[in-house]
Amino acid sequence: MSATTRQTRKKQSGFTLMELLVVLAILGLLASFAVPRVLKYLSGAKTDGANIQINNLSGALDLYRLETGRYPTTAEGLQALIKEPTGARGWNGPYIDKPEGLIDPWGRPYHYRFPSQMGMDVDIYSLGADDAPGGEGENADVNNWSSS
């Protein structure tokens, strides 16, 4: 190989700084469009998961009521689905497989109320990502009395 051929190859190999900057700019633009959509889907997935868990808890509470003749009191809470409360005749639980089923997708226990204040048999709800009443998106409350 001659010296001029080696010099020509050295000049042609690799990318210029300008080419790399253009590629990085394009990747940055793509990420700026994709990241918000991905985050929206992730937050929606947590809300959907909370809805499913609340429906499962409602079913477990109905089975509890069929076997014991009553729903757990607010003081007994959802723990009554895992551990037999005092005076619960006919308890044949546990009514859910794992204690993690009592935890919402944001890592906090579901709220439970009996008697209901919302016109249901019982109230089961999560306050969403912000752990405060109300909110929108991922911060919205998830419950068993509205069709959100």
N, C-alpha and C positions, 0 to 999 in steps of 0.2 A: 504494500500500500504506500502510495506516495505521500509526501508531507501536505500537499494541497488537498488531497482527499480526506486526510484526518482533520484538517482545519475546517473543511466544509461540513463534515459530520458533527463536529463540536458545535458549530454555529446552529445547526438544525435540531439538535436534541434538546428536549425540555420545553417548558412554557415560559413565555415572557411574563414579567410582573403585570403588565396591562391585561393580558389574557386571564391571569388568575384573579385580578380584581373584578373583571367583568363577570366571571363565573360566580364569585362570591356575592356580587350585587344581585345577580339573578336568583341565587339560592335564598338570599335575604328576602327578596320580594315574594318568592313562593312561600317561604315560612310565614311571612306576615299575613298571607291569606289563609294558610292551612291551620295554623295554631289556634286561632279563635274558634274555628269549626270543630276541631278535635276537642277542645275544652268544653264546648257546648254539648257535644255528644257525651262526654264523660260525666258532666253534671246531670244531664238527663238520665243517664244510666243509674246514678245513685238514687234519683227521685223514683224512677221505675222500680228499682230494687226495694225501696221503702214501701211503695204501694203493695208489692207482692208480699213482703213480710207482714204488713198490717193485715192483708187478707188471710194469710196463714194463721196469724194470731187470733183473728176473729173466729176462724173455724175451730181452732183449739179451745177457745173460750166457750163456744157453743157445745162442744163435746164435754167440757168440764161441767157446764150447767146441766146437761142431760144426765150425767152420772151423779152429781151431787145435789141437784135440785136448785142450785143458785149460782150466780156469778161470783167471782172473788170480790171482796170489798176493795175499796180504793186502798185501804191500809195494807191488805194482803197483796195487792198488786199482781202484776204478771208473774211474779215469783211463784204464785200458787200453781202455775202450769208445770213447774219443775219440782217443787217441794211441797208436800202435803201440809196445808195450813191446819191449825188446831180447829177441831170441830167440823171439818169437812167430811161428813159421812158419805161413803160411796166413792171417795177419791180413788181413781184407778190410773194415776199418772205414772210417769211424767207424760204430759200432753204435747210437748215439743222435744225434738231429739237433742238439741244442744242449747246450752245457756246463751250462746252467741246470738241465737234467734231473738233474744230480747233487746239486742243492741241495734240501733239504726246504722245506716251506712256511714254516718259521720262520727261514729264511735260513742254515742250517748244512748242511755236506756230510753226505750219508748215510754211515753207518758200514758197512763191508764186512769180511767175514772169510771166508777160505778156508784150510784146511778148516773146515767148519761145526762149531760147538760145540753146535748145537741140533738135530741130526739131519736137516738139509736138505743140499742140494748145497753151498749157500753161505748165509751169513747177511748179510742187508741190513736195516738198521734205522735209525730215528730215535728220539732220546730225547724227542721232543715239545717243547712250548713251554718247559719249565723246563730242558731240556738236562741232566737228571739221570735216572738209572735209576728205573723205576717211575712212580708217579703215577696220577692219575685225570683224567678229562675231557681237556682240551687238554694237560695235562702227561703223559698216558699215553704209553708207548712204542708205536711203530708198527713192525711187523716182518713178515717173510715166513714166520715159523714158528708164529704163533698166529692164530686166527680171531677177532680183536677187532673 
